Structure formats: C-alpha cells, structure tokens
Amino acid sequence: MGSANRGGTRRYARIFASLAVALVLVGCGGLGLLPYQTDIQNTKFRSYKQVSLAYDHIMPGFTRISDLDDIGFDSTSSPNVEVLSYLGIIERFMPRDSVKFDNLDPAVRSCIDARDHCTALVFRPERLHQERTGNVLLDLLGFERTTVNYGWSAEVVLLIQDGRVAYKVMSGRPNIQDYHDKVSPLGPFQDMGGMAVRTAASAANL
C-alpha cells in the first residue's frame, strides 16, 4: 500500500513538474502558440519597391490599357480593382467641391470632359502581416494582448482615356509598423459585467 502511494505521488510530481516547465516556456513565448495572419492583395508585387518600379514604367499618353498586364496592373486579373466612371473621378478628385475644376491637372480635366470615354482604375496592392507578441500566458488568459501589424500598402490610380493611360498618381505606406497593446486587469473576467447586463436585458425582453 505504501509503495503504491509513493508511486502515485512520484507520478503526480512528474505531471506537476511537466506543467510547470510548460508554463515557463509559454510565459517566455517559447512555444510559438500565438496566432498570426498574412493578408496579400495582388501577388504580382512582393514589395513596395516593385510597385514603384512598375509604376515608373507607365507613361501617360503612350501606355495603352493592353500594356498594363505586362507591367503588373491588369484590371481583369488583379484582385479587388476598383473601376470608376467619370462621375466617380469627379468625386475622387473634387470631393465636395473642395477643389475647383480649373485647379485640376489638365489631363484630369480632359478626362472628365470626355465623360464616357474616360474611366479610372484603382489598384491597391499590399502585403500585411499581423502577429500577436508578448507573454503568451498573459495573452491566452486575456490579461494583456500585444499585436503588431507590419508590411506595406500602395494605391495606384490610372485614368484611362480612349484606350490609353492619360494620368497616373501613386500613394501608399512603404513601411507599416503598427503596435496595439490592450491590457485587461481582470483578464477573462473583464467582460463579465457587460455580459451580465446583456443577459439581464435579454431575459427582461422575454
């Protein structure tokens, strides 16, 4: 009987020791348990620099819409491309009449005047990676959650008039590094008060 008790005690001791080691590793982030995700739009470009170099190859007045596929800006295969009519172009370049028509670039004015012969293609290539960092144990228990977003994003607007690029403009964020730190002192119990209120309200409406 005594030997059986001692064997059981040693077995429990080994289990507790294993749990302690696991908690230490988790607390140090050694297990890589925190989730992450990567969002990719327009996989033809792997960096902001590639987008910029491709953009430089577009020559307003010369580049035809059929040439854009080879350059990397194809409206038929690139995902999430926005196509604007001349009315959408007016809203984009003259939001709420904050910019006067005469102050627009001559190529933009000409495109708007062409009406149905003018369209705009808006490309938004990007690669964004979201990762939770910090103490894994605190994160899993809901006490503190640190998230970092990094990558790049760009927006390329091309005005197409009579089958050729009439105007181009590019903007973006070459190096994105956004940090978000959310601290909940009560951990998993932080939202219990709000949950109790919602439950009481639901019960009262029955």
matplotlib code that plots the C-alpha trace (Angstrom):
import matplotlib.pyplot as plt

x = [0.0, 2.8, 4.8, 1.7, 1.1, 4.7, 4.5, 1.3, 3.0, 6.0, 3.7, 1.8, 5.1, 6.3, 3.0, 3.2, 6.8, 5.9, 3.1, 5.5, 8.1, 5.3, 4.1, 7.6, 8.0, 4.6, 5.4, 8.6, 6.9, 8.9, 6.1, 5.0, 1.4, 0.1, -1.9, -0.8, -2.2, -0.9, -3.1, -2.0, -3.6, -2.2, 0.5, 2.4, 4.2, 6.3, 7.5, 6.6, 9.7, 8.4, 5.1, 7.1, 9.3, 6.3, 4.5, 7.5, 7.1, 3.6, 3.9, 0.8, -0.2, 1.7, 1.0, -2.1, -4.5, -3.4, 0.1, -0.8, -0.9, 2.8, 3.6, 1.6, -1.6, -4.2, -7.8, -9.1, -6.8, -5.7, -7.9, -10.1, -9.5, -11.9, -13.3, -14.6, -16.7, -16.2, -18.6, -16.5, -13.5, -15.2, -16.0, -12.4, -10.6, -13.1, -14.6, -17.5, -16.2, -13.2, -11.0, -12.0, -12.2, -9.7, -7.2, -7.1, -4.3, -5.0, -5.0, -7.7, -9.8, -9.6, -10.6, -13.6, -14.7, -14.5, -17.2, -18.0, -14.6, -12.9, -12.6, -10.3, -8.6, -7.7, -5.2, -4.4, -1.6, -0.5, 1.2, 0.2, 1.3, -0.5, 1.2, 0.5, 3.6, 4.5, 3.8, 1.8, 0.3, -1.0, -2.3, -4.1, -5.7, -6.8, -4.8, -2.6, -2.7, 0.0, -0.5, 1.9, 1.0, 3.8, 4.2, 3.4, 0.5, 0.1, -2.7, -2.2, -4.8, -4.8, -7.1, -7.8, -9.0, -9.6, -7.6, -4.5, -3.3, -4.0, -2.9, -1.4, -0.8, 0.6, 0.5, 1.0, 2.8, 6.2, 6.9, 4.0, 4.7, 1.6, 1.6, -1.5, -1.4, -4.7, -4.5, -7.4, -6.6, -9.4, -8.4, -11.2, -13.5, -13.1, -16.3, -18.4, -20.2, -21.2, -22.2, -24.4, -26.1, -26.8, -28.1, -30.4, -31.7, -32.4, -34.2, -36.3, -37.4, -38.7]
y = [0.0, 2.4, 1.7, 2.3, 5.6, 6.6, 5.6, 7.7, 10.6, 10.5, 10.2, 13.3, 15.1, 14.4, 15.7, 18.9, 19.3, 19.0, 21.5, 23.9, 23.6, 24.1, 27.3, 28.7, 28.0, 29.5, 32.6, 33.1, 32.7, 29.6, 27.5, 29.9, 29.5, 33.0, 33.3, 35.3, 36.0, 37.4, 39.4, 39.7, 41.7, 41.5, 38.8, 40.1, 42.6, 41.3, 44.7, 48.4, 49.0, 46.6, 48.5, 51.8, 50.4, 49.1, 52.4, 54.2, 52.2, 53.7, 56.6, 58.8, 59.4, 56.4, 53.4, 51.5, 49.7, 46.5, 47.1, 47.2, 43.4, 43.1, 45.9, 44.3, 46.4, 44.2, 45.1, 41.7, 39.5, 41.7, 41.2, 44.0, 46.5, 49.5, 50.9, 54.4, 56.2, 59.9, 60.7, 58.6, 60.5, 63.8, 62.6, 61.4, 64.5, 67.1, 65.8, 68.0, 70.8, 71.2, 71.5, 73.7, 72.1, 74.7, 73.7, 70.1, 68.7, 69.3, 65.6, 65.1, 67.9, 66.5, 63.0, 64.3, 66.3, 63.1, 61.7, 58.1, 57.9, 58.3, 55.7, 55.2, 52.1, 52.0, 49.3, 48.6, 46.1, 45.3, 42.7, 43.0, 40.6, 40.6, 38.9, 38.8, 39.1, 39.4, 37.0, 34.0, 33.1, 36.6, 36.7, 33.4, 34.3, 37.6, 39.9, 41.6, 41.3, 42.9, 43.0, 44.2, 44.9, 45.3, 45.2, 47.7, 49.0, 51.2, 52.8, 53.4, 55.4, 55.3, 57.5, 55.8, 57.9, 56.4, 53.2, 54.9, 56.0, 59.7, 60.4, 58.5, 59.0, 56.8, 56.9, 54.5, 53.3, 51.7, 50.5, 49.8, 49.1, 49.5, 48.4, 47.8, 46.9, 46.0, 45.5, 43.9, 43.9, 41.3, 39.0, 36.7, 38.3, 41.8, 41.5, 39.5, 42.7, 43.7, 40.1, 40.0, 43.3, 41.9, 38.7, 40.5, 42.7, 39.7, 38.0, 41.1, 41.2, 37.6]
z = [0.0, 1.0, -2.2, -4.3, -2.6, -3.1, -6.8, -7.2, -5.5, -7.8, -10.8, -9.8, -9.1, -12.6, -14.0, -12.0, -13.0, -16.6, -16.3, -14.6, -17.4, -20.0, -18.2, -18.1, -21.8, -22.6, -20.4, -22.3, -25.7, -26.4, -27.9, -30.6, -29.7, -30.5, -33.7, -36.8, -40.2, -43.5, -45.9, -49.5, -52.3, -55.8, -55.5, -58.6, -56.3, -53.4, -52.1, -52.3, -54.4, -57.0, -57.2, -57.5, -60.3, -62.2, -61.7, -63.3, -66.5, -67.1, -69.5, -69.7, -73.3, -74.5, -72.4, -73.7, -71.4, -73.1, -71.9, -68.3, -67.9, -68.7, -66.3, -63.4, -63.4, -65.1, -64.3, -65.4, -63.3, -60.4, -57.3, -55.9, -58.6, -58.5, -61.7, -61.6, -64.2, -64.9, -62.1, -59.7, -60.9, -60.1, -56.6, -56.1, -57.4, -56.4, -53.1, -52.1, -54.4, -52.1, -55.3, -58.2, -61.7, -63.1, -60.4, -61.6, -63.7, -67.4, -68.1, -65.3, -66.7, -70.2, -69.0, -67.1, -70.1, -72.2, -70.0, -71.1, -72.9, -69.5, -66.7, -63.8, -62.5, -58.8, -57.7, -54.0, -53.8, -50.3, -48.0, -44.4, -41.6, -38.2, -35.3, -31.6, -29.5, -25.8, -22.9, -24.3, -20.9, -20.3, -23.8, -23.6, -20.3, -21.6, -19.3, -22.0, -25.7, -27.9, -31.7, -34.3, -37.9, -40.4, -44.2, -46.9, -48.9, -52.0, -54.1, -57.8, -59.7, -63.5, -65.7, -69.0, -71.9, -75.4, -74.5, -73.1, -69.7, -69.5, -65.9, -63.0, -59.3, -56.6, -52.8, -50.0, -46.9, -47.8, -44.2, -42.0, -38.3, -36.1, -32.5, -30.4, -26.7, -24.9, -21.1, -19.2, -15.4, -14.7, -17.6, -18.6, -16.1, -17.6, -19.7, -17.2, -16.0, -19.5, -20.2, -17.1, -18.2, -21.6, -20.2, -17.8, -20.6, -22.9, -20.0, -19.4, -23.1, -23.0]

ax = plt.figure().add_subplot(projection="3d")
ax.plot(x, y, z, "-o")
ax.set_aspect("equal")
plt.show()
